[in-house]
């Protein structure tokens, strides 16, 4: 119940910030262009609170916090231009009276405000937190995995992915995710653990994780990032682990005579052995103890069989496990943090745009489209993890909102920019009839995408 409350509050807070910044971008530029703003609304539907500001603008907070709008003189709520009846004495303050570039500036101001918010958030994270993470040194490899077959070795450090420098594991993951759904080769620049030689390794990919809804590229390649010790944190009552005699604090040493390198390896052994009697050696209170463990057979969503024993890992901090040389920390000054923040905003904007393109052409699954339920869950989780994590999520969501609003769909800001571009080229406004058709098409597209996002959310819950 508490987690639900946190998620709902985090959703309202997150969308409230993003929508306010987005609409304020339109509002600020419209006022600078001499357009009279009639209403500034955060949310849709029935107004919860309404007041008139000293500037004569009606400010509204509405019940449905999934968007907002700025209503300007000479323009309806859906931002479609037309020959509206405006008193000649104030016609100069109407949207329709402004030049093409002014209307384009007003339309672009909302997405630009979202990009600026993201850059500011990344700058603040760099200044107050810096970049903290774990060096991308391979802790282990799954036998016969793509990474192992390509020649990667335990202890190798990934210096770059497709030519882009990677300092911490998060950067490796982001660069790999940019190749989602593609076919070809993934190029890794490696600092060899054995020879110290820097070399390039190409790993072949084919429609890589195209249908995955929660892709994990590093794991998919068979790379073990960090090996957590195989120490039992606890067992579930009545499950196979308790029946076999496993206790909290036991460290698993071997299974069927095979040495266990860490928790991930231990889990792989269990999952691969449903209903098989396994000889397990654990260290308990300084003594080695041999047990017989039979994992219970269970079935995944795809129908595959796997083993389960009902045990969980000992909770521990990575900073306690990893030596100092594996930990990376970069600090920035107030000015030095600006360029990395701009770079990160640009990189993630391109990533979001590329992901949208891949969904449109079918390279990756549309199941990756998320709706308000998923956003609420992620926002709630990141809020619990701490301010730094939540701010990073807020910045990424702000970038996504900016990119999506620039798509050339008539009901979005990108549709207005498209109309302005056509008008700039043809030297005449787009006919009202065409704009009306565009409005209907845009509403249909946005409604379809919204329904798909909610459908994906519900499927994830089920």
N, C-alpha and C positions, 0 to 999 in steps of 0.2 A: 504493500500500500504506500509506504514511504517513497519507494523508488518511483512509483507511478506519479505521485505528487511532484517529486523532483523533476521528472521528465516533462510533465505538463508545464510546470513553471519555467523550466529551461527552454522549452519550445516557444512559449509566449515571449520570453525575454529575448531570445535569439532572433525570432522573426520581427519582433518589435524594433530591435536595433537596426536590422538590415533594411526593413521597409522604410523606416524613418529616414535613414541616411539616403536611400535611393530616391525617395520622393522629395527630400530636401534638395537634392541635386537639381531636379527639374524646377523646383520652386525658386531656388536661388538664381539660376540662370534666366528663368522667365522674368523675374523681377528686374534683373540687370538689362534685359532686352526691352523693357518697357511694357511687358504684357501684364494686364490686370488679372491677378489670381483671385478666384471666387471662393474656392474651397480647398483645404488641405486635409485629406482623410487618411488616417492610419487604420486599415481594416476595411472590410466590406459589410454590407447588411445594415441592420438596425443600429443607429447611433447609441452609444452608451453615455457619452458626454460630448456636448457641443458648446462652443463659446466663440464670440467674435473678438478678434484681436484688435489692438490699436490701429493696425494697418488696414482694417476693414475686411480681413480674410476670415472666413468661417472655418474654424478648426474642429475636426471631428475625430473621435476615437470610436470605432465601430466594433460590432460583436465578433466578426470573423477575422482573425488576425493573419490571414493568408495572403495579404497584399495591401494595396493602398492606391491612391490616385491624387493628382493635382488637377482640379478643374479650373480652366482658364477661360476668360471672356472670348467668345467666338469658337469654343471647342467643347464638345460634349465629353462625358466621363471616359469614353473609350478612345479619345484622342483621334477622332476622324474629322478632317477638315471639311468645311462646307459653307455655303452662303447663308449663314445664320443672320437673323435680324438683330443688328446692333445699332444703337443710336449713333448717328453720324458724329456727334460731339465727342464720343469716346471710342470711335472706331479705330483710332490710331493705337489704342491700348489692347486691341484684340489680337488673338493668335493669327487669324487669317490675314491681318494687315502687315505682318512682319515678312521680312525677306526670307528666301529659301534657306540661306545659311544660318539665320537666326533661329528658324524653326528646327533646323537640323541640330543646332547647338543645344536647344532646349531638350530635344528628344535624346541626345547622346549623354546629357548631363547626369541622368540617373545611373546608368551603368558605370560611367566614369567615377561617380561618387563611390560606388561599391568597390572599384579597383583601388581608389585612394584609401578607403577604409582598410582594405586588406593590407596595403603597403604600410599604413600606419601601425596596424597591429603587428605585422612582422617586424617592423622597426622597434616597437616597444618590447617584443619578445627578445630581440637581439640585444637590446640595451640592458634590460633588467634580468634576463635569464641566460642569454647567450645560446650557443648551440651545444647541447649536451647529448651524448650518445655513446655508442659502443663501436669500436673500430671494426670494420667489416672483415674480420679474420675468420676463416672457415674452421669451425670446431669439429666438424665431422661430415661424412658423406654417406648417403645410403648406397649400398652395393648395387651396381648395374643401373644407377640412376643416370639421367642425361649429363649431369655435371661430372660424375665419376667417369663415365665413358669418354667425355671430352678431354679428360686429363687433369682436372682439378685435384688438388691434394689437400689433406688436412693441414691447417696452418698457413695456407695461401691467403694473402690479403687482396681483396678486390679494390683496385685503385680507381677504376673507371668502368662505366657501362656505356657501350656505344660511344665512347670518346668523352663522355661527361664525367668529370671528377666526382668520386664518392668518398666522403670522409667518415661517414657513419652508416650503419645499416639502414636507417630510414631513407637515406638518399639512394641506396642500392635498390630498395623496394620500389620507390617512386619511379626511378628510371626504367626498371623492368616493367612496371605497370603500363608505361607508355607504349610498350610493344604488344599489349593485350590484343589477341585476335589475329595477329599478323603471322605470316609465313616467311621464312628466311633463316637468318642466323643472328643470334644474340652475341655481340662481341664484348668479352670481358678482358680488361687489362689487369694482369695478375702480377703481384710481387711474390715470387716463388719462395716457399718456406725452406726448401732444401738447398737451392743453388743461389738464392738471392737475386736471380735474374728476373727482369721485368719482361713479360711476354704477353701476347694476345692469344686468347682462346675463343674460338667460335663454337657456339652451341646451337645446333639446328632446332628450329621451332616450326610448327605447322598448325595454323589456326589456333594459336597458343591460348589455352584456357578460355576459348571463345564463349562457352556456355556456362562458365563459372559465375556464380552470383557473389561469392566472397573469395576472389582469387588471392592466392598466396604464392607469388612467383618464385620466391627463394625456396620454399618447401617443395614446390612443384618440380624444381630442377634437382631435388634430392640433396640440397645443401642444409646442413645443420648450423644455424647461426651461433647459438649459445647452448652449451650442454649443461643442463641443470642436473645436479647429482641425483641419482635414483634412490632417494630417501623417502620412505613412506611417511606421509603426514598424518594419515588416518585411514581407517577401513570402515565400510558401511556394514551395519548389522545384518547378518544373514546372507551376505554375499560370499563369493568364492574365496576372496582374500581372507576373510575372517575364518572361514571353514578350514583353510589350509594352515592357519596359525600365524599369519603375518600380523605384525604389531607396529604401531606408530613408532617411528625412530629407526626401524630396520633399514639398512642400506643394502640394496640388491647388488651382489657381486657378479654372479654368473647365472645363466639359464641354459640348461642342457650342456654345461661345460663351456659355453661361449661367454666371454667376458662382456659385461654390460658397461658401456661407456657413459651412460647418463640416462636421465628420465625419458627422453625421446626414444632412445634405443629400447629401453624397457617396455614402453608402450607399444612400439612396433612389434616386439616379440610376442606380447600378449595378444594383440589384435590379429596376428598371423597364426594363432594356435587355438582356435575354438575347439573345445571338448578334447584337447590333447593333454595328457599328463606330463607336466613339466617339472624337472628337478631344478629347484631354485636354491641357491646358496646366498644367505644374507649375513651381514655382520650385525650382531646384537650385543651391546654392552661389551665390546672388545672381543667377542667370541664369534666364530663362524658357525652358523646353524643351517642344516639342510632341510628343505621342505618339499612336499609334493603339491603342486598347484594345477588345477584344471580350470582354465578360463571358460566361462559360460558363453554359449553360442547366441549371438544376437544378429539382427538384420538392419542394414542401413536403408535409407530412403530408396536407393537404387536397387535394393534386393540383395546386395552382397552380404556375405556372412563374415562376422568378425568376432574376436574374443573380448570378453569383459570380465573383470574380477571385483570391481567395486572398491577401488582404493584411489587415494588422491595424494598429490605431491606435497612435500613439506614446503610451506610458504617461507620464502626467503628473498632478500633484496639482491638484485643483480650486482650491486656495488660491493656486497659482501663476498660474492662468488668470484668476481673477476679481479684480476690483478690490476694495479694502477695503470700499467702500460696499455691495457685494453680499453681504458676509458678515455673518451675524447671530450674536451671542453674548449670552446672558442668564445672569447669575450670581445665585445665591440664597444667603442666609444660612441658618443651621441652622433657624431658626423660619420664615423666609420660604419655605422649600422645602416645608413641610408641605402647605399648601393646594393648590399646583399638583400635588403628588403624588397627593393625594386626588381632585382633579378628573380627572387622567389615568386613574386606576384606575376611576373611575365611567364615564368616557366610553368606555373600551375594554371595560368589562364590558357596557355597553349595545350596543356594536358587535358583540361576540361573540354575545350573546343574539339580536340582530336578524338576524345571519347564520344562526343555527340556525333561526329562524322562517322565513326565506326558503327555506332548503333543504327544510324540511318542506312548505311550500305550493308548492314548485316554481318559485320566482322565480329561484333560482340553482342551478347544477349541483351534484349531490352528489359530483362529481369533486373538489370542493374539500376533502372530508374527507381528512385526512392520517393516516397510521399511523406506526409506530415507525421505519420506514426513512427517511421524509421528515424526521421530527423529528431523527433522528440526523444526516442530511446538513446540515440547517439549524443544528443545535447545533454541529456541527463547523466549519462556515463562520464562524459568529458568534464562536466561540472563537478562530479564527485572526485575525479582523478586530480583536479587542481586547476588553478586559474590559467597556468601556462598551456595545458592541454586544451582547455575550453576555448581560449583565445585562438589557438591554432585552428580549431574546428570552425570557429566563427569566421576567420579570415578565408578559409577554403570555401565555406558556404557563400560568403560575400562575392568571391570570385565567380562561383557557379551562377549566382543570380545575375551578375553583370554580363557574363558570357551568354546566358540563355536569353536575356532581354535584348541582346544585339542580333539574335537570329531574325532573318527577314520574314517574320510572320506578322501580318497586318495588325493584330491586336497588341503586339509588343512594340517596344521602342524601335527595334530593328525594322519593323514594318514602316514606321514613320520616316526613318532614315532612307528606306528604299523609295518611298514616295518622293522625298526631297531630292534624291539622286535623279529619279526619272524627270522630275520637274526641272532640275538644273540642266539636264541634257536636252530635253525637248523644248524648254522655255515656256512651258504652260503646265498648269496643274493637272494632276491625274483626274480624269472625269469622276464625278460623284458616283455614277453607276458602278464603275470599276472598284471604287473604294468600298461601296456597299457590299459587293460580292466578296471583296477581300476580307471585310469584317466578318461575314458569315463563315468564310473558310477558316479564318483565324480562330473564331470561337469554337468551331468544330474541332480543329487541331488541338487547341489548348484543353478543351473538354476531354478529348480522347486521351491525351497524355496524362491528365489529372486522374482519370479513371484507371488507367494502366498503373500509375504510381500507387494508388490506393489498393488496387488488386494485388500488386507485388507486396505491399505492406502486410496485407491480410494473410497472404500465402506464407510469409516469413513467420508470422505469429503461429500459424497452424503447423 
